[in-house]
Amino acid sequence: MKILKSLLFTLISITMTAQSYKKSQPFTNTYSIVARDTVTGDIGVAVQSHWFSVGSVVTYGKAGVGVVATQSLVNPSYGPKGLELMAQDMSPKMALDKLINQDEGKAYRQVAFLNVKGEVATHTGELCIAEAGHINGKNFSVQANMMLKNTVWQAMANAFKTTKGNLSERMLAAMKAAEAEQGDIRGKQSAAMLIVKEKATGNSWEDTVMDLRVEDHKNPIEELERLITIHKAYDFMNKGDLAMEKGDSKAAETYYLNAQKLFPDNLEMKYWYAINLLNNKEFEKAYPILKSIFKKETNWKTLTPRLVKSKLLNISKQELEHVMQL
């Protein structure tokens, strides 16, 4: 009789705990990757789920420290707490073990830590919804739960290890591989990618390499890939602007052209390239570009003389008048 009472009490406790955690935490079953770029030292985390705004609850990172993916029945505190512990020189395993041991809902958690050395630690609780599992590799960890098939995390690992390119391209390849295995049993809805620098600059606004989110989309991985391409294009634009500030107009022209190759339909990129040509006194190259832009959107023509006042466009009054007649 005592044994039966003990078993009944245990079952009730487990049931109450399960209900409590399911009600109090986001049900973000998903797949993700944490990884390090051995060339640049950048560290990143990427995720996809059939859940709204998955990036707001799963992905965490801090330059000079590490990245975290916390998912399944999410306990968001693993993000900031994990980063804090790793910042105190705890290894990912020590940090994760410390938090897991304090968590009554650990059986429902799936969490991955990676530090700037490329060391990883991952926990997949025994009550995560099948199919669930993870693989740790050199400078990466992939993890998934509530997948249609148990082949997802192996496919992700293979894709990351065999894909050439920068960190965003390799993590994206892992995400695509998960989708090729049919991914989340429920489907797809949102995705995110966060990349931070190996070393903190002391200026937090300079430490993030990429922070992209697809909050709600019928094909979030495809949309994330599109945003990554645009991000690269604007990175070239930013480098072009910096080159212009330094007076290196030739370098700026190269950056602006690279941006246009990635985002050819963007009028703004074409516009600033043409403005740079005007500053270089390459009027014959600039005029047809500006004429085409002004024809499509007259506000760019309205903007042009304002640049002269702000000293971003250095041309004479006569030259400006010619531009305004295009």
C-alpha positions in Angstrom: 0.0 0.0 0.0 2.9 2.4 0.9 4.5 1.6 -2.5 1.3 2.4 -4.4 0.9 5.6 -2.5 4.4 6.6 -3.3 4.0 5.8 -6.9 0.7 7.8 -7.0 2.4 10.8 -5.4 5.2 10.6 -7.9 2.9 10.5 -10.9 0.8 13.4 -9.5 4.0 15.4 -9.0 5.3 14.7 -12.5 1.9 15.6 -14.0 1.6 18.9 -12.0 5.2 19.8 -12.9 4.6 19.1 -16.6 1.4 21.1 -16.6 3.1 24.0 -14.8 6.0 24.2 -17.1 3.9 23.8 -20.2 1.7 26.7 -19.2 4.4 29.0 -18.0 7.0 28.7 -20.7 6.9 29.3 -24.5 6.4 26.0 -26.3 9.2 26.7 -28.8 10.0 23.3 -30.2 12.5 23.8 -33.0 15.9 23.1 -34.5 19.0 25.3 -34.1 22.7 25.6 -34.5 25.4 27.3 -32.4 28.8 27.7 -34.2 32.1 29.4 -34.5 34.0 30.7 -37.6 37.6 29.5 -37.3 38.8 32.2 -39.7 37.2 35.3 -38.2 36.5 34.0 -34.7 32.9 35.2 -35.0 30.3 33.1 -33.1 26.7 32.7 -34.0 23.3 31.0 -33.4 20.5 30.3 -35.8 17.1 28.9 -35.4 13.8 28.0 -37.1 10.5 27.0 -35.6 6.7 26.7 -36.1 6.3 29.5 -33.5 6.0 33.2 -33.8 9.1 35.3 -33.4 11.4 32.4 -32.4 14.5 34.6 -32.3 13.1 36.7 -29.5 13.1 33.7 -27.1 15.7 31.2 -28.3 18.8 33.1 -29.5 21.3 34.9 -27.2 24.9 36.1 -27.8 27.6 38.4 -26.4 30.8 39.3 -28.2 33.9 38.0 -26.4 31.8 35.5 -24.5 29.6 33.1 -26.4 26.2 32.2 -27.8 23.2 30.3 -26.5 20.2 28.5 -28.0 17.5 27.7 -25.4 14.4 25.8 -26.8 11.8 23.1 -26.4 9.8 24.2 -23.4 11.9 27.4 -23.2 13.4 28.8 -20.1 14.7 32.1 -21.5 16.9 32.6 -18.4 19.4 30.2 -19.8 20.4 32.9 -22.3 21.5 35.8 -20.1 22.5 33.5 -17.2 24.6 31.2 -19.4 26.4 34.2 -21.0 27.1 35.6 -17.5 28.6 32.3 -16.3 30.7 31.9 -19.4 31.9 35.5 -19.0 33.2 34.4 -15.6 35.5 31.9 -17.4 33.2 28.9 -16.8 33.4 26.4 -19.7 30.1 25.8 -21.6 29.7 22.4 -19.8 30.3 23.9 -16.4 27.9 26.7 -17.0 25.2 24.5 -18.5 25.5 21.9 -15.8 25.1 24.5 -13.1 21.9 25.8 -14.6 20.5 22.4 -15.5 21.0 21.2 -11.9 19.0 24.2 -10.6 16.1 23.7 -13.1 13.1 21.6 -12.0 11.9 21.6 -15.6 15.2 20.3 -17.0 13.6 17.2 -18.5 11.7 19.5 -20.9 14.7 21.7 -21.9 16.9 21.6 -24.9 19.9 24.0 -24.6 23.2 24.6 -26.3 26.1 26.7 -25.2 29.2 27.7 -27.2 32.0 30.0 -26.2 34.6 32.0 -28.1 37.1 29.0 -28.0 34.6 26.9 -29.9 33.8 24.7 -26.9 30.3 23.4 -26.8 27.8 21.8 -24.4 24.3 20.6 -25.1 21.4 19.2 -23.0 18.4 17.4 -24.5 16.0 16.5 -21.7 14.4 13.1 -21.6 10.9 14.5 -21.9 11.6 16.7 -25.0 9.0 15.7 -27.6 10.3 13.1 -30.1 12.0 13.2 -32.5 14.7 15.0 -30.4 18.4 14.9 -30.2 21.7 16.8 -30.8 25.2 16.4 -32.1 28.3 18.2 -30.8 31.2 18.8 -33.3 34.3 20.9 -33.5 33.2 24.5 -33.1 29.5 23.7 -33.4 26.4 22.0 -31.9 23.2 21.2 -33.7 20.0 20.3 -31.8 16.4 19.7 -32.6 13.1 18.5 -31.0 9.6 17.7 -32.2 11.0 16.9 -35.6 9.2 14.7 -38.1 12.2 12.5 -38.4 15.3 11.7 -36.3 17.6 12.4 -39.2 17.4 16.2 -38.8 20.3 16.9 -36.5 22.7 14.6 -38.4 21.8 16.3 -41.7 22.5 19.7 -40.1 25.9 18.6 -38.8 26.9 17.2 -42.2 25.8 20.4 -44.0 27.7 22.7 -41.6 30.9 20.6 -41.8 30.9 20.3 -45.6 29.7 23.8 -46.7 32.3 26.3 -47.7 31.8 30.0 -46.9 31.5 32.4 -44.0 29.6 31.6 -40.8 26.2 32.9 -42.0 26.4 30.8 -45.1 27.4 27.6 -43.2 24.7 28.0 -40.6 22.1 28.7 -43.3 23.2 25.5 -45.0 22.6 23.6 -41.8 19.1 25.1 -41.6 18.3 24.2 -45.2 19.5 20.7 -44.5 17.0 20.4 -41.6 14.2 21.6 -43.9 15.2 19.0 -46.5 14.6 16.4 -43.8 11.1 18.0 -43.3 12.1 19.7 -40.1 9.5 20.6 -37.5 6.6 18.1 -37.5 4.2 21.1 -37.3 5.7 23.0 -40.2 7.5 26.3 -40.3 6.8 29.9 -39.2 9.8 32.0 -38.0 13.6 32.0 -38.1 16.5 34.0 -36.8 20.3 34.4 -37.0 22.6 36.2 -34.6 26.3 36.6 -35.1 28.7 38.5 -32.7 32.4 39.2 -32.8 35.1 37.1 -31.2 36.4 40.1 -29.2 34.3 42.8 -27.6 35.2 46.3 -28.7 33.9 48.0 -25.6 31.1 49.5 -27.8 28.1 47.1 -27.8 26.7 48.6 -31.0 29.9 47.6 -32.8 30.0 44.0 -31.5 27.1 42.5 -33.5 27.9 41.3 -37.0 24.4 40.2 -37.9 21.1 40.2 -36.1 18.2 39.1 -38.5 14.7 37.8 -37.7 11.9 36.5 -39.7 9.0 36.8 -37.3 6.2 35.2 -39.3 6.5 33.8 -42.9 5.3 30.9 -45.0 8.9 30.1 -45.8 11.1 31.6 -43.1 14.4 30.0 -44.2 14.0 31.3 -47.7 13.2 34.7 -46.4 16.1 34.6 -44.0 18.4 33.8 -46.9 17.1 36.8 -48.8 17.7 39.0 -45.8 21.2 37.7 -45.4 21.9 38.7 -49.0 20.5 42.2 -48.4 22.6 42.4 -45.2 25.7 41.8 -47.2 24.7 44.4 -49.8 24.2 47.0 -47.1 27.5 46.1 -45.5 29.1 47.0 -48.8 27.1 50.2 -48.8 28.3 51.1 -45.3 31.9 50.4 -46.3 31.4 52.7 -49.3 30.1 55.4 -47.1 33.1 55.1 -44.8 35.4 55.3 -47.8 33.6 58.4 -48.9 34.1 60.0 -45.5 37.8 59.3 -45.8 38.0 60.8 -49.2 38.7 57.5 -51.0 36.2 57.8 -53.7 37.6 54.9 -55.8 37.3 52.4 -53.0 33.8 53.7 -52.4 32.8 53.1 -56.0 34.0 49.5 -55.8 31.9 48.9 -52.6 28.8 50.5 -54.1 29.1 48.4 -57.2 29.4 45.2 -55.1 26.3 46.2 -53.2 24.3 46.7 -56.4 25.3 43.3 -57.7 23.7 41.7 -54.6 20.6 44.0 -54.7 20.2 45.2 -58.3 16.7 46.5 -57.9 17.4 48.9 -55.1 17.2 52.5 -56.2 19.0 53.9 -53.2 22.1 51.9 -53.8 22.2 53.1 -57.4 21.6 56.6 -56.3 24.5 56.8 -53.8 26.8 55.2 -56.4 25.8 57.9 -58.8 26.4 60.6 -56.2 29.8 59.2 -55.7 30.4 59.4 -59.4 29.5 63.1 -59.3 31.9 63.7 -56.5 34.6 62.0 -58.7 33.7 64.3 -61.6 32.6 61.3 -63.6 29.5 63.1 -64.9 28.9 61.1 -68.0 28.7 57.9 -66.0 26.5 59.5 -63.4 23.9 61.2 -65.6 22.2 58.2 -67.1 21.9 56.5 -63.8 20.4 59.5 -62.1 18.0 60.1 -65.0 16.7 56.6 -64.7 16.3 57.0 -60.9 14.5 60.3 -61.2 12.1 58.9 -63.7 11.1 56.1 -61.3 11.0 58.2 -58.2 11.1 62.1 -58.2 11.9 62.3 -54.5 15.5 61.4 -55.2 15.8 64.5 -57.4 14.3 66.6 -54.5 16.9 65.1 -52.2 19.9 65.9 -54.4 20.4 69.7 -53.8 20.1 69.0 -50.0 23.2 66.9 -50.2 25.2 69.9 -51.4 24.2 71.9 -48.3 25.3 68.9 -46.1 28.6 68.7 -48.0 27.9 65.1 -49.2 27.8 66.3 -52.8 30.6 68.5 -53.9 29.7 70.0 -57.2 29.3 73.5 -58.5 26.1 75.4 -58.8 26.2 75.0 -62.6 26.8 71.3 -62.3 23.9 70.9 -59.9 21.6 72.8 -62.3 22.5 70.3 -65.0 21.7 67.4 -62.7 18.3 68.9 -61.8 17.4 69.1 -65.5 17.9 65.4 -66.0 
